[in-house]
């Protein structure tokens, strides 16, 4: 992709939005997928909340369940990508291994780490009540609280702080980081 290209320049790429719960992965992915579809790009969106309900409905979020879940997400992304589909993944992926596996197997891979101030993750952003439950001791395996989050270490990884950034501005920042022309942002 050139330094600045139309959004269609993301055709054939995999974009993995990772970060702790409530950092904005699903919201940002929804915006990105909408822009890609508007540009007539074939895109598969793999969202962890959606997939967990089907793949591990009774999962306990333990190390084994997480490993199986993220290995499966990585496998699905690579299979679709090899078939020519652009893939957007919105999944916490607290461990680097599945993200690194996708990086190694993808034609083009963009790893996007969404960061957010811990205080901002509480309250209105905590729509699932995960942090409230973790703070009360009811959840012990929440990434970033009870499970360490391994940030990307690749030099080309994109980091976006979503603490005080409205969704539209975060999407604009993501498109800028991905090298998409300002005029092709809808």
Secondary structure, DSSP 4 states (H G I P E B T S, - for coil): --SSB-GGGGTT-EEEEE-STTSSHHHHHHHHHHHHHHTT--EEEEEHHHHHHHH-TT----HHHHHHHHHHHHHHHHHHHHTT-EEEEE----SHHHHHHHHHH-SSEEEEEEE--HHHHSGGG-TT-HHHHHHTTS-S--BTTTB-------TT-EEEE-TT--HHHHHHHHHHHTTB-GGG--
